[in-house]
Amino acid sequence: MSVLMELTIFPTDKGESVSQYVSQVIDMIKNSGVPYRLNPMGTVIETEKMEQALQIIQKAYDILEPQANRIYATIKFDIRKNRSNRIEGKIKSIEQKIGKVNT
């Protein structure tokens, strides 16, 4: 199974720039061992089980909660059985049709 999750999470009470907080969450994702892709508005993560995805959300919250009074999060899922490596596969599918993207 492939669980694609796009996660955006940050404190809303820390001013205009929150990269010092977001970078702590990204570091946790980076060290989690799951495939991920950072984008300007969030992070796409691929896990094999829903439980793994939910654990990452909990860990992200646990990082921010002691530092903030208010946290904003959006989470999107695309869950598909009998598939894997969809972060790369979805992009390759588009590139086969229109050529290289994100260059």
Secondary structure, DSSP 8 states (H G I E B T S, - for coil): -EEEEEEEEEESSS-S--HHHHHHHHHHHHHHTS-EEEETTEEEEEESSHHHHHHHHHHHHHHHGGG-S-EEEEEEEEEETT---HHHHHHHHHHHHH-----
